[in-house]
Amino acid sequence: MFLSYEAFRAAADAISKAIVEACIEAGRRPGEVQLLPVTKTQPAAAADYVARYGLPAVGENRVQEAIEKRAQTQASVRWELIGHLQSNKARIAAQQFDRIQSVDRAKLLDPLDRAAAELGKTLPVLLQVNAGRDPAKFGAELEDAPQLLEQALGRPHLRVEGLMTIAPLSSDPEVARRTFAALRTLRDELAARFGVPLSELSMGMTSDFRVAIAEGSTTVRVGTALFGARAALGQ
Ligand SMILES: *Cc1c(COP(=O)(O)O)cnc(C)c1O
């Protein structure tokens, strides 16, 4: 059975508090870090909970799953894609999502830009970078990020708001820390070189959001700590 709203609220309160504490510890203003609840594999009611709690957006990692859920809820939240996007789904993703965090290769740029143009919108995107050099993760290689950014900046209907990464799975918190520090350093270099703010750093999940905040995260994507464990399929 899906958790009750009260259970969700208690979890969201706890995570919100932990985010504030991590900000203070890092000498940052708590308002600088957004909590993005990750609703993948959860029922559409998860989006209702998020809206009722007053958070502005949810993260989903599959296009089709998000479409099905959006059809089942009136929740006034923004929907963000945080999972790998196949090129043949770029068009529908541009239509269905309010932001795409997982733009990881140049091949996606044209279909996304074209779809956004046809929809008469500017699509906010983040570039996903494999900052931890994890063979099991998607994301542009660190070396390829400048070219990907340059190409993305040339697409008039895409707005590059920043970078996203997923740290390698590891029991050593230093692995995540190094990954997040690498993404922030890359962001600083790219922002200076291309003269764009790239103010969003989407990094940190249930197991590593505190470290991510210490390293400059502006959006933490949290699923398990809010909704409980997922069935293996959705991991
Ligand atoms: C599932 C997922 C999350 C949330 O992970 P938790 O460990 O459940 O907090 C965050 N980011 C991405 C890209 C995900 O796929």
The ligand as an SDF file (V2000), in Angstrom:
LIG
                    3D

 15 15  0  0  0  0  0  0  0  0999 V2000
   15.8750    7.5170   -8.6620 C   0  0  0  0  0  0  0  0  0  0  0  0
   16.6730    8.7430   -8.8680 C   0  0  0  0  0  0  0  0  0  0  0  0
   16.8750    9.6500   -7.8080 C   0  0  0  0  0  0  0  0  0  0  0  0
   16.3640    9.4260   -6.3980 C   0  0  0  0  0  0  0  0  0  0  0  0
   17.0890    8.4170   -5.7880 O   0  0  0  0  0  0  0  0  0  0  0  0
   16.8720    8.0630   -4.2330 P   0  0  0  0  0  0  0  0  0  0  0  0
   18.1130    7.3640   -3.8750 O   0  0  0  0  0  0  0  0  0  0  0  0
   15.6640    7.2160   -4.1530 O   0  0  0  0  0  0  0  0  0  0  0  0
   16.7070    9.3440   -3.5030 O   0  0  0  0  0  0  0  0  0  0  0  0
   17.6030   10.7860   -8.0770 C   0  0  0  0  0  0  0  0  0  0  0  0
   18.0970   11.0420   -9.3100 N   0  0  0  0  0  0  0  0  0  0  0  0
   17.9150   10.2100  -10.3400 C   0  0  0  0  0  0  0  0  0  0  0  0
   18.4880   10.5490  -11.6670 C   0  0  0  0  0  0  0  0  0  0  0  0
   17.2030    9.0280  -10.1520 C   0  0  0  0  0  0  0  0  0  0  0  0
   17.0360    8.1940  -11.1890 O   0  0  0  0  0  0  0  0  0  0  0  0
  1  2  1  0
  2  3  1  0
  2 14  2  0
  3  4  1  0
  3 10  2  0
  4  5  1  0
  5  6  1  0
  6  7  2  0
  6  8  1  0
  6  9  1  0
 10 11  1  0
 11 12  2  0
 12 13  1  0
 12 14  1  0
 14 15  1  0
M  END
$$$$
